[in-house]
């Protein structure tokens, strides 16, 4: 693999085994701990304790404390349930003796059943759109803080349908559609693709809640952070093939914003649904 930034992400997901049910993860050296990274690492820790014939169908997580990017994170896995059809795990992410993040996830042995799905939105294909990395590079001189967020697009190819950039101040409806995939092929193992989708599910997600408020005096004066994050996995996918992340925010109230998103394969198949509530507190 030649893409240095993508390899860095994959290296972060390759957790060190400390002992049974205990793993250590490192952080991006970008002066903050990215929530998608912690989510993906906790998922990998869980995966390493689950029977390989069980497949992840849902995860629910809470961000409890800010992380320290200079300190490794310990992931402790609690094997709550070992069933014939379902397996349940709880993961605690720990720094300096305190839990900064918790994850509960459920895995199911594959079985047949009823089937239906929501159709994919009618949007332009990724080949017709400008890349987000190229768009954000023009902001580096005036807004150097953008670089710590946009560097991930060096590893993950991102193409926004609406072309709404982070520092625009015009108001928009709280809806965004973004095509995503890794810039190079990934290994075939299930854990890599699950973890990469979890990582990508936190890219430009919270910002959807702010789209209707960009023209207000509070824009640029918001304390924002993820409070919780959930994903339901519906069907197989590859994170190195185009996925449409269709995002919308149905509610903001009480200094909190809520956002939902669906991942579709390019052929229109619905593969996952994500939701997040975040703090958007005027300061």
Helices and strands as residue ranges (DSSP letters): H 4-13, E 16-19, E 22-25, H 35-47, E 54-63, E 73-82, E 86-95, E 98-109, G 126-128, H 132-137, G 144-146, H 147-150, G 151-154, E 156-160, E 175-182, H 190-200, G 206-213, E 222-233, E 243-253, E 256-265, E 270-282
